[in-house]
Amino acid sequence: MKKKKIKDWMKKIVAVYYYHDYSLPAEEFQSLVRGSKVDYIISTTRELDEYLSGTTMYVLGQTENYRVWKVV
């Protein structure tokens, strides 16, 4: 079975969201996410919330354990 290559923009999104590598500028992350088919981001960490607050994304709702950010 042939493996598919993961595109660079997808690797960058995964690095931030899954591996919590915040070395990518928040504005660039927002641009990559906006260009994909992602409409919302669910955050469960304070670090990701702080990172996303550096963009024009905004919190749609939250509970004690997570926040839902709207991608704009």
N, C-alpha and C positions, 0 to 999 in steps of 0.2 A: 504494500500500500504506500502510495506516495504521500509524503508529508507536505502540507501547505506551509508556505512562509508567512509568518506574522508580519504585517506591515509595520513600519516604523512608528506611525502615529498611534497604532494600537498598543505597541510596546510602551510608549510614553504614558498613555492613559493608565495602563495596568501598573506601571512603576509607581505612579502617584497613588492610585486608588487601592491597590492590593498590597503593595510592598511599602507604602508610606514613605516613598522617596520624594521629598519635596524640593529637590534641586531644580526641577523644571519651573520656570516662572509661572505664577498663577494665571497670568493673562494668556500665556501660550497654552496652558492646560485647558482653559475655558474655550479658546479658539478651536482646539482639537475636538473637544467634546461637542461643541456647537456644530462642527462639520460632520459629526457622526449622527447616528439616529437615537442618541440619548436625550431624553427630555427631563429626567430627574436624576438626582444623585442622593443616595441615602448615606448619611454620615453617622458613624457610631463612636467617633473619637473627637476629642477636643482639638487635637492637632489638625485633623482634616477640616474641622469647622474654621479654625483660624486661617488655614490655607485658603479655603474657599471664600472667606470674607474679604480677601484681597482681589476679588473679581466683582462683576456686576450681577452674579447669581444671587438669589435671595431665598430665605427660608420660607417655605410654604406652610409647614406645620412641624410640630415636634412633640415628642413624648419624653418621658424620663430617660429613655435609653437611646434615642436617635432623633435626627433631624432630617427633613426632606428638603433638598435644595432644588429650585427650579433653574434649569439651564436657559439662559437668555443670550 
